[in-house]
Amino acid sequence: MNVSELSHIFMEFYDKLSSWEHSVVKDSGLSPAQMHTIEVIGHRQNLMMRELADRLGITTGSLTVAVDRLEKLRMVERKPHEHDRRAWLVVLTELGKKMYDQHNKYHEEFTQEISFDLTANELKTLTKLMARILQRM
């Protein structure tokens, strides 16, 4: 296999994963970007606005607009940082935590579904390889 073939597989995987993600999110009442924001906050817990913007790959200005909308939906709230009075943390509300838990469950079910016929050794190898790839991104 060469780099071109691997690139094609990565792109096809991304397309299928993205399509699946959109189909799951459509009934939630949230946009995929809003759900992704909730996922990042839920996974990382209590991120400062700057950290969250960096993780999402957007500007703090765009994040402010996104967080404003999620606050109106009662999914997140801003809290002052304990040690840095200039910084704000973005945290999930109870409703946001429920949405995160439900969506995370979909991810786990999807992962089980697509990896069901992998051996324990193959799953371990895939996990290690994906972790190495993510470290380089």
LINURHU-V176054 format. One record per residue. N is the residue number from 1. RES is the residue in one letter. PHI is phi in degrees with one decimal (999 if undefined). PSI is psi as a letter, one per 40 degrees, with the letter a starting at -180 (none if undefined). Layout:
BEGIN
n=N res=RES phi=PHI psi=PSI
n=N res=RES phi=PHI psi=PSI
END
This chain:
BEGIN
n=1 res=M phi=999 psi=i
n=2 res=N phi=-110.8 psi=i
n=3 res=V phi=-61.4 psi=d
n=4 res=S phi=-62.4 psi=d
n=5 res=E phi=-65.6 psi=d
n=6 res=L phi=-63.4 psi=d
n=7 res=S phi=-59.1 psi=d
n=8 res=H phi=-61.5 psi=d
n=9 res=I phi=-64.4 psi=d
n=10 res=F phi=-58.9 psi=d
n=11 res=M phi=-66.2 psi=d
n=12 res=E phi=-65.2 psi=d
n=13 res=F phi=-62.1 psi=d
n=14 res=Y phi=-59.7 psi=d
n=15 res=D phi=-59.8 psi=d
n=16 res=K phi=-67.9 psi=d
n=17 res=L phi=-65.7 psi=d
n=18 res=S phi=-63.5 psi=d
n=19 res=S phi=-62.6 psi=d
n=20 res=W phi=-61.3 psi=d
n=21 res=E phi=-59.2 psi=d
n=22 res=H phi=-62.9 psi=d
n=23 res=S phi=-67.4 psi=d
n=24 res=V phi=-74.1 psi=d
n=25 res=V phi=-74.3 psi=d
n=26 res=K phi=-55.6 psi=d
n=27 res=D phi=-89.3 psi=e
n=28 res=S phi=-84.8 psi=e
n=29 res=G phi=86.7 psi=e
n=30 res=L phi=-112.7 psi=i
n=31 res=S phi=-80.6 psi=i
n=32 res=P phi=-56.2 psi=d
n=33 res=A phi=-65.2 psi=d
n=34 res=Q phi=-65.1 psi=d
n=35 res=M phi=-64.7 psi=d
n=36 res=H phi=-62.9 psi=d
n=37 res=T phi=-61.6 psi=d
n=38 res=I phi=-62.5 psi=d
n=39 res=E phi=-60.7 psi=d
n=40 res=V phi=-64.1 psi=d
n=41 res=I phi=-64.2 psi=d
n=42 res=G phi=-64.3 psi=d
n=43 res=H phi=-75.2 psi=d
n=44 res=R phi=-92.6 psi=d
n=45 res=Q phi=68.2 psi=h
n=46 res=N phi=46.0 psi=g
n=47 res=L phi=-90.2 psi=i
n=48 res=M phi=-72.0 psi=i
n=49 res=M phi=-53.6 psi=d
n=50 res=R phi=-61.7 psi=d
n=51 res=E phi=-62.7 psi=d
n=52 res=L phi=-64.7 psi=d
n=53 res=A phi=-60.0 psi=d
n=54 res=D phi=-63.2 psi=d
n=55 res=R phi=-64.4 psi=d
n=56 res=L phi=-85.1 psi=e
n=57 res=G phi=72.6 psi=f
n=58 res=I phi=-128.8 psi=i
n=59 res=T phi=-77.9 psi=i
n=60 res=T phi=-66.0 psi=d
n=61 res=G phi=-63.7 psi=d
n=62 res=S phi=-64.7 psi=d
n=63 res=L phi=-64.7 psi=d
n=64 res=T phi=-57.4 psi=d
n=65 res=V phi=-63.3 psi=d
n=66 res=A phi=-63.6 psi=d
n=67 res=V phi=-67.4 psi=d
n=68 res=D phi=-55.4 psi=d
n=69 res=R phi=-65.9 psi=d
n=70 res=L phi=-69.0 psi=d
n=71 res=E phi=-66.8 psi=d
n=72 res=K phi=-62.3 psi=d
n=73 res=L phi=-84.6 psi=e
n=74 res=R phi=62.9 psi=f
n=75 res=M phi=-94.1 psi=d
n=76 res=V phi=-136.3 psi=i
n=77 res=E phi=-146.0 psi=i
n=78 res=R phi=-95.6 psi=h
n=79 res=K phi=-132.2 psi=i
n=80 res=P phi=-65.4 psi=i
n=81 res=H phi=-71.0 psi=i
n=82 res=E phi=-61.5 psi=d
n=83 res=H phi=-109.0 psi=e
n=84 res=D phi=-128.3 psi=h
n=85 res=R phi=-68.5 psi=e
n=86 res=R phi=-85.7 psi=e
n=87 res=A phi=-101.9 psi=i
n=88 res=W phi=-123.0 psi=i
n=89 res=L phi=-96.6 psi=i
n=90 res=V phi=-110.6 psi=h
n=91 res=V phi=-125.4 psi=i
n=92 res=L phi=-77.9 psi=i
n=93 res=T phi=-80.9 psi=i
n=94 res=E phi=-59.6 psi=d
n=95 res=L phi=-64.9 psi=d
n=96 res=G phi=-63.6 psi=d
n=97 res=K phi=-65.1 psi=d
n=98 res=K phi=-64.0 psi=d
n=99 res=M phi=-63.4 psi=d
n=100 res=Y phi=-61.8 psi=d
n=101 res=D phi=-60.5 psi=d
n=102 res=Q phi=-64.4 psi=d
n=103 res=H phi=-68.7 psi=d
n=104 res=N phi=-62.6 psi=d
n=105 res=K phi=-62.4 psi=d
n=106 res=Y phi=-60.1 psi=d
n=107 res=H phi=-63.3 psi=d
n=108 res=E phi=-65.9 psi=d
n=109 res=E phi=-64.4 psi=d
n=110 res=F phi=-62.0 psi=d
n=111 res=T phi=-62.8 psi=d
n=112 res=Q phi=-62.4 psi=d
n=113 res=E phi=-63.4 psi=d
n=114 res=I phi=-82.5 psi=e
n=115 res=S phi=-114.6 psi=e
n=116 res=F phi=-60.9 psi=d
n=117 res=D phi=-99.5 psi=e
n=118 res=L phi=-80.6 psi=i
n=119 res=T phi=-73.3 psi=i
n=120 res=A phi=-59.3 psi=d
n=121 res=N phi=-67.8 psi=d
n=122 res=E phi=-64.3 psi=d
n=123 res=L phi=-63.9 psi=d
n=124 res=K phi=-63.4 psi=d
n=125 res=T phi=-64.6 psi=d
n=126 res=L phi=-59.7 psi=d
n=127 res=T phi=-60.9 psi=d
n=128 res=K phi=-64.1 psi=d
n=129 res=L phi=-65.2 psi=d
n=130 res=M phi=-63.2 psi=d
n=131 res=A phi=-63.0 psi=d
n=132 res=R phi=-64.6 psi=d
n=133 res=I phi=-63.7 psi=d
n=134 res=L phi=-63.5 psi=d
n=135 res=Q phi=-63.1 psi=d
n=136 res=R phi=-87.3 psi=e
n=137 res=M phi=-91.2 psi=none
END
